[in-house]
Amino acid sequence: MVWETVTQTSLSIGIIGKTNVGKSTLFSALTMIPVKIENRPFVTLEPNVGVGYVRSRCPHKELGLPRCDARNSICVEGNRFIPVKVIDVPGLIPGAHEGRGLGNKFLDSLRQADALLHVIDASGSTDPEGKPARPGSYDPYDDVVLIEREFDLWLSSIIMSDWSRLAKTLDTLPLSEAIERLAQRLSGLSIKRHHVSRALKESGLSETRFSSWRSEEIYMFSSTLRRISKPTIIVANKADIPEAHDIIESLVRRLEGRIVIPASAEAELALRRASSAGLIKYLPGDSDYVVIDRGRITQAQERALEKIRSVMMKWGGTGVQKAINIAVFRALDMIVVYPVEDHIKLADSSGKILPDALLVPRGTTARELAYMVHTELGDGFLYAIETRSRSRVGADYVLNDMDIIKIVSARRKA
């Protein structure tokens, strides 16, 4: 199945990790964009940017509608695939924050990422420098610590830039205004006011004078801020290699509280290519596939597919779609809503049924949705209609996942 690119959203997912752990394969699987994939360090020298999709059920089947007319997304067999930007950053190594391996340049490309997929080699077959090693000979737990520390040091260096002058200004302001000023300073990193406020509290620095912060406090704040503003999912790649099983179990124990997803990006990429070629029926996120043209499949391909099936049975799928779904729906706590203009036919003004699926933060109100659709709808907001109950709701109505909403406004969008 070949999907055309649809309208991109502002939501961005960054792929990080040391070199040669399968990041480019994961990126290709998520976006089906062919990139250079080789078993050696620093194959990727520039960030790759593409469109991936999160998977959600489409309400048209639940409501007994014969179809939907997806416009900003894709609907396949009652599943909505909603686009997000995916950024694949070249492999990081120790010293990246100081520019080693062009690390500063690589990290800088993650400024706009809202969440991160940290890819590790769960088979333990890649050494600290990203060179191939005997499976099971290296503990990827160290990569989780080292790579995230590189990110924290990079963020810390940005905050430390001209800190003494900024800190004196922040000290003169009420805390709420100081938080706002600091958030403005970091807005280019896709960091919001609530991220800064929460990081101050959780790092225990909200009661201290900014000018008293030393490098240790700045690093502690930066590390907390990174964890909050760029939630990270651990993608335990190469889970199809036998040595990965025990390593993944160990990682889950030692990374208590972290989300670890066993995955095989190579298997997912093979399935998507076979599906695009019409050899199998497979939707990203499915736990199995169906062969639809056995006559065109060679014996070698059949053996490869069976091997992939055994991996899927073991882990409940390839883990690739699960990783991006969890990043968006759990780590970022997004929901899907469907704005419509006709609350009876659930259509837009031209009669297209459920054309747009929007990813919005949980807690978004009806008025905020109106502004997301069009500024004039928000300015002239009167009320909204929740279509399932056909009830009128006010500006402060908090949207639920899968809500279908009609905005009634004194102004029409241009």
N, C-alpha and C positions, 0 to 999 in steps of 0.2 A: 504494500500500500504506500503510495507516494502522497505526502501531505504538502500542500502549498503553504508558504509562509503567510501568517495572518498578522493582524495589527499587534504590535508589541506593546507590553505594559511597561510601567516605570519600575516594576519590581525586578531586582537583579540578584542572581545567585552566583557567588564566586566559587571556583574550584581551586583549592590550594593543596599543597603537599610537596614533599621533596621530589626530585627528579626521578623519572623512570619507575613510577609506581602505578601507572595506568591512567593518569589524569586525561591525557589526550583521547584515550579510548573511551573513557567515560563521557567526555565532551562530545565525541562523535556519536556515541550511542544516544545521548540525550537530544542531540540536534540533527543527527544524520548529515552533518557537514563533514566531508572528508578532510582530515588534517594529517600531517606527516606523523606516522606512528612507527617508531623503531625502538629496539631494546638497547638504548644507550642514552647517557645523560645529555641534557640540553639540546634535544631535538627541536623543542618549541622555543623560539627566541623572541616571539612577540605574542601578546595576549590574543587568544582566539575569542571572538564574540559571536554568539548565535542565539537562536530561539529554541528553548526547550518547552515542555508542556507539563503542567500538573493535571492529574486526572481526578475528575469528580463526576458523580452521576448527574445526568441531565433530567430535570423534572418533567419533561414532556411525556415520558413513559409512565411515571407515577400518576400523572394527571389524565392518562388515557388519550393523549393527543396523538394523532397519526404521525406527526413529524415535528421537527423544529427547523428553524431557518438560521442556523448558527452563522454569525457574521464575524465577530471578533475572536472566534475560537473555532473548534472543530468538534462535531458530534459524530461518534461512531458507536452504533448499537447501544444507544442510551447512555453513553459515556461522553462527558464534555472534557476536552483537552484544551486547557486555557494557557495561553503563552506567557512565558517569563523570560527575561534576558539571562543568558548563561555566559559567564566569563571564565575562560580557562587561562590561569596564570602559569607562566613557565616555572619549572621546578625550583623550589627553594632549597638552600643548603645552609649549614651553620655559618653565621656571619653575613647573612643576607641583608640585615638591617644596616650594615656598614657598606653595602654595595657589592659584597662578594657574590660572584655569579650574576651580576647585574640585578642583585636582590632589591635594591631601592626602587629601581625602575619597575620591577615585577610587582612589588607590593603596592606601588602607587596606582597601579591599574585597578586595585580593589577598593578604591575610595568610595565608589557608589554601591558596593555590594551590600545588600540588606541581610544576607545570611551566607554562611560558608559551608561547603562540602569539603571536609578535610580527608583526602584520599591517602590511605596508607597501604602498604604491601602486607596483607595479612598472612602471606605465606612465609614471610621472613627471608625472602630471597633477593633483597636489595640492601646493600651496605649503606652506611651513613652518607656517602658521597653520591649515592644513586647508581652504583655499579652493581651488575649482577653478582649474586652470591648463591651458595648452596641453600636450597629451601630449608627453612627452620634454623638457619645459622645466625639470624639477627632478630632482635626483639623490637617490633614496630612501636611498642609503647614509648620508647625513647623518642621516636619521631613526633608523636603527639605532643610531648613536652617541648622538644626543641623547636619545632616549626611554629607552635603557638607562641613560644617565647620570642622568636624572631619577629612575629607580628606585633607583640606587645612592645618590644624595644623600638620598632619602627614608629608605632603610634606615640610612644613616649617621647621620641626625638622630635616629633611634630609639635607636641604640647609644650615641650621644653623650649622651643624656639621663641625667643623674646619673652620668656616666662616672667622674669623679674619685673619688667615694666607692666605686663598685663596683670600680674598678681597684685601689685600696688593699687591698680585701678579697681580690681575686684574687691579688695579689702574695704574700699570706701562705699560700696554699694550694699543695700539690703540683700540678704541671701537669695531671694527670688530673682532679683535683678542681676545678681552676679551669675546665677545659673543660666539666665537668659543670654547674658553677654558671652559666657563660655561656650554655650551651645551655638551661638552665631559664629564664633571663631572656628568651631568644628563642623559647621554645616556642610562644608565641602566633602566631608567624610561620610555623609548620609547619617550623621548623628543628630538626634533630636533632643529637645529640652528634657523630656521625661527620662531619656537615657542618662543624661548628665546628673539629674537629680537623684536617680536611683543609684548610680555609681558612687556618688558622694556618700550616701547613707550606708551602702553595703561595704565600702572601703573604710568606714569609720572616720571620714575626713570632713563631714559636714559641719562639725563644731570647731574646726581649726582655721586659723588665718591662712589664706592662700600664700601670703608672702613667707610663711614659715615652712612651706613644703620644700624638702630637699629632693634629690634625685630619687631616693627610695620611695617617698610618698607619691611622687609623680608617676613612677613605675607602677606602684600598687593601684593608683587611680586608673592608669592607662589599661592595665590588665583587666580590672573589673569592668571598665567601660567597654573594652573589646568583647568581653563575654556577654555583656548585656545588649550592646548595640549591633553586634554581628554574631548572633547565635550560630554555633557550629555543630554540624552532624559529622560523626566519624564514619567514613565509608571504608569498611574493611574489605578492600578489593582483593582479587585473586583468591576468593573463597573456594574456587573450584580445584585448587591445588591441595592434595591430601594434608600437608603439614599445616594448613590454615585452620583446621578444625580446633585443635588444642590451643593455638595461639589466640583465636577469637574468643574462646571461653575464658582464657586468662585475661584478655583485654576487658571483657565485660565485668569481670570481678574487680579488676584494679581501677577501672574507670567508672566506678559506681556513681550513678546519677547522670552520667553522660549517655547520649544516644549513639549506639554502635550498630551499624547496619552491615551485615555480611553481604557481599556483592561480587558479581563477576561481570565487569563491564565488557569483557571480550565476548561472553555468552550473549549478553543483551544486544551488542552490536551485530553479532551473527544472526540473531533472531530477527532483528529489524531489517537487515539486508535480505534475508530469506523471505520475509513477509512482503517487502517491496518488490521482490522478483516474482511474487505470486506462487511461491513454492509451499508456503504454510500460512495458516491463519493464526495471527498473534497480535494481541493488543498490548502495548506497554503496560506492565503491572499485572498481567495475567500470570497465573501460577503454572500454566502449561500452554502448549501450542497444538495445533491440529494440522497434519500434512494434507494438503489439498491437491497436489500434483506429484504423486509418487513416481510417475514415469519420467519426470525430468530431474529426479534427485539421484545422484551417483551413490555408489556404495560408501565412498569416503564421506560424502555429505550426510548420509543416513547415520553413519557411525558417530559423526560429530554432533548431530542433532540428538541422538540418544544419550550421548555423554552430557549434553546440556540439560536434557530432561532429568537426568539423575541429580544434577546440581540443583535444579529447580525444586525437585521433590525434597531434597535435603533442607533447603533454606526457605522454601515457600515462594520461590521465584528467583530472579536474578538479582534483586535488591536495588536496581538502578532507579526504576520509577518510584519505588518505595522511599528511596533517599530524598529525592526532590519533593515528593509529596509531604514527607514529614518535615522537611525544612520549611515549607510554605505554610502548611496547615497546623503543625504543632509548634515548631520553634518560633515562627513569626505570628502564629495564632490568627491566620487569615480565614475568612469565610467567603462563600460565593453567593452573590445576589444577582437578580435578574431585573433590571429596570424595563418597564414597558409603558406604552402610551395608551393602549386599549386594555383595560383591566378585565374585560369580558372575554375577548379573543386572545388575550395575552400576547399582543402583537405591537409592533411599532406603527407609525402613521401610514406606512405603505403596506401593512398587512403581514409583515414578516414575523413569524412566531418565535418568541424567546430569542431574539437575535444576539443579544449581548450578555455574556457572563462576566461579571466584574469581581475581581479579588479585592476585598476591603478588609481592614483590621476588625477583629471582633470588638464590639462596642460602638461601631459606627452608627450614627443616628440617621433618621430619614432626611433631615435637613442637610447633613454632611454628604449624604448620597446625592442629593439634588445638586450640590456644588460640584461633586465629582463628574456628574453628567454634563452640566453646563452652568456657568456662573449666573446667568440670568434666571435659571430655574431656582437656584438657591436664594438669590436676592428677592424673588417674588414668591417664595414658598408660602403656600396656604395650608396644605395638609397632604397626606399620602394615603393611598389605599393599599392595604395588605390583601392581595388578591385571593388567597385561599379562603379566608373568612369573609372577604369583601367588606372588611371593616375599615372605617376611617381612623387614621392614627395621626398624632401630632408630630411636631418638629423633633421632639425628644425621644420618639419611639426608637428603641434600640433594635437594630436589624438582627435577624436570626439567619443561620446558614440555610441556603436554598430559598430564601424569601423572594417572592416576585412582587415588585413594588411599582405602583403608578404614582408619579409625582404630580400634584395639582398645584399650579403656580399662576400668579397674576401676570407673569411674563412668560413668553414662549422663547425657546432657544432659537437663535438665529439660524 
